[in-house]
Amino acid sequence: MPKDTSIAADTKVVIRYADSIIKGHFDSSHWNQTAGSSFFSPHSEERMMTITRDGSTTPEDVSIQDAKGIFFVNSFEGNRDHDDIRFHDGEPMGCLWVQITFTDGEVLEGMTENSMGILEEKGFYLKPTDPTGNNWLVFVMRHQIREFHILGLHKASSPGSISPCR
């Protein structure tokens, strides 16, 4: 039977930093009211989270500025012997099949390298998937992207091919 993943009013959270962790309870009954303006939005500037530390009864604001992540957990104990189920074990897939919608509404599908560069650089190369189109390679300027969707994974093509996915 699958676990219940609905959000309880008293949600256990573990805030992990590079060298420490904080375990506590988050009152998620206000989740919908705060989702657009709190740290739950990836666009938020909020750097504090109100939790009640495990073993305490007093809510407090804790900094999430330098947190590695906020983990919403079933229990504080966890299971060190648990092997996570992975989508793909083995050699990482070299290409992402993506769909991009530009700010002007144009939609383009193609393959790009599966790397942090697509998040960090000013742009990235995309090889369109339509073999009948005029474009065989596009450098996409990141600031002109309105929507970005990963459609799938693909093995990298052979070395020496003209592709952003070597």
Long-range contacts (C-beta under 8 A, 24 or more apart in sequence): 3-74, 7-31, 7-72, 11-72, 12-54, 12-72, 12-73, 12-74, 12-75, 12-76, 13-49, 13-51, 13-70, 13-71, 13-72, 13-73, 14-70, 14-71, 14-73, 14-76, 15-49, 15-51, 15-62, 15-64, 15-67, 15-69, 15-70, 15-71, 16-67, 16-68, 16-69, 16-70, 16-71, 17-66, 17-67, 17-68, 18-66, 18-68, 22-51, 22-53, 22-62, 23-53, 23-54, 23-76, 24-51, 24-52, 24-53, 24-54, 24-56, 24-62, 25-51, 25-52, 25-54, 26-50, 26-51, 26-72, 27-52, 27-59, 39-64, 39-70, 88-153, 93-153, 93-154, 93-155, 93-156, 94-154, 94-155, 94-156, 94-157, 94-165, 94-166, 95-153, 95-154, 95-155, 95-156, 95-157, 95-164, 95-165, 96-150, 96-152, 96-153, 96-154, 97-129, 97-150, 97-151, 97-152, 97-153, 97-154, 98-126, 98-148, 98-149, 98-150, 98-151, 99-147, 99-148, 99-149, 99-151, 100-126, 100-140, 100-145, 100-147, 100-148, 100-149, 101-145, 101-146, 101-147, 101-148, 102-144, 102-145, 102-146, 103-144, 103-145, 103-146, 104-144, 105-146, 108-138, 108-140, 109-151, 110-138, 111-154, 111-163, 111-164, 111-165, 112-140, 112-164, 112-165, 113-164, 113-165, 113-166, 114-153, 114-165, 118-142, 124-164, 125-164, 126-164, 127-163, 127-164, 127-165, 136-162, 137-162, 137-164
